[in-house]
Amino acid sequence: MKSVSIPGANGSIHGACPQGVEASLSNRVELTARALIRNERGSILLVRSKNSADCLWQMPGRQIRRGESCAMSIVRCLHDDLGILAWPVSAVFINDQLDDVAGHHVLSITYAVSIISGELGVTASGQLDEARWFPVNQPPEGVADETVSALRSRELIMFNAC
């Protein structure tokens, strides 16, 4: 393993890269934004994507386009895929991982989102097969690991979207 040391404000962060991972990864970073949406009963909205090989339930969201902010990516995705106008309120989870299979770095930011207007439904122009509300304590079978981790997060990170 290759050891890494990152200087920080309160000292250094030390860690290790698994052997061979560094050479197999490209410099490509896939940046994705996801939305944690709760309704008035506290249920969460999960979706299944047409583009997902494993058909797992996950929070709505997509890869961020070049020149697009994370917040605007969420606004666009929710409007295009679900027909709603929504705005990210706070960041709730950051997933940072190395994808050995695809050979790149994946960074995904999950935002708590407030619905401003619109009737929720899967749109014909979207990339989703299904969208459903689930009680937080009764998620469906086949939930993406990132979604499970985000739902366990208890911290809110305020952010400024420009």
N, C-alpha and C positions, 0 to 999 in steps of 0.2 A: 504494500500500500504506500502511496505517496502521502506524506504528511503535509498539511497546510497550516499556516499561521496567519491570522488576519488581525491587524492592529485595530483596537477599538478604543472608545472613550475611557473605559475602565479596565484597561489591560488588553490582552489578546484572546482571541478565540482560537482554540486548537482543535484540529480534527484530521480525518484521513479520508482520502479518496480510495474506493475499492480498486484493487490492482486490475489494470486493463480497461477500466471504465473511461479514464481520461482519454486514452487513445481512440476509443470507439465512438466518442461523442463529437459531433460537429459543433461549430460555433453558433448554430442556430438555436434561438430561444423562442419557444412557442408561448405567447402570452394570451391568456384566456381570462375572461371576466364571467362570473356566475352571480345569480340573484337568489337570495334567500327571501322568499315571500311568504308571509303568514297572513291568514285571514282573521276575521274577528273572533273565530272560535279557537284560534291558536294552531290550526292545521297548517301544514306546509305544502307548497306547490312543487311537485316533482314532474319531470318530463322524460320521455324516451325519444331518442333521436333516430332519424332515418339513416344517418351517417355512422352510427355507432355499431361496430361489429359485434359487440357483446350484448346490446339491447338492455343495458342497465338503466335503472331509474336514477336520475340526477337532477340537480337544480338547473333551471334554464340558464343558458349562456352560450357563448361561442368565442372563437378566436378573435382577437382584436385586430382590426384592419390597420394597415400602415397609415400613419398620420391621424389616427383616431384615439381619443382619450379613453381610458378604461370606463369612465362614467358614461360617455356617449355610446360606447359599445353596448352597454347594458340597455340604454334607452332604445337604441336601434334594434337590438335583438328581440327585446320584449314586444316592441311594436310590430316588427316583421313576423315573428313566430306566433305571438299570442294575441295580437290586436289590442294591446293595452298601452297606455302612456304611464310610465313609471319613472321614479327618480331614486338613485342610490342615496341612502341616508348615512350609512357608516360602513366601514370595512369590518368584517367579522372573522375572516379566516384567509390565510395565505398558504397555498400549497406549493412547495418548492421541491421538485424532484428531477432526477436524471432518468430519462427513459432509454434504457439500454436497447430495447427492441427497435424503437424508431430512430435511435441514435441522436437524440437532441435533449435539450434542457426544457422542462415544462414549468412554467410559472403561472399559477391561477389565483386570482383574487376574488373572493366571495364577498358580496355587498348585501347588507340588509336593505331592502327596497320597499318604497312606499308607492302603492298604486294611486295615480292621480285621476285617471279616467279610463273608460272603455269597458267592454264586456269581454271577459276572459274566454278564449277559445283558440284551438289550434287553427291557424290560417292556412289557406291553400298555398300561399307563396312562401310559407315557412319551411323549416327543415325538421319538423317534429311529427312523430306518429301519434303521440298521446300526451295529454297533460291532465293530472288529477291531483286533488287535495288529499292529503293523508294526515291522520293525527300524528303528532311528533312521537308519541310513545308507541305507535303501531305502524312503523314503516312497512312497505311492501317487501316481498322477496326480491332479491337482486338489486340492491342499492349500491351505487358506486362508492368506493372507499373514501374518496374525497368528500362526498356528500355526508357520509357518516362522521368524518372528522370535523367538518364545518358545523354540523348540528351539535356536536359536543362542545364546541367553543363557547366560552362564556364572556369573552372580552369584546368590547366594542372599540374600534379605532376610528376616531373622527378624521375626516379628510376634507380637503377643499378641492372641488371640481371646477376647473376653469374651461 
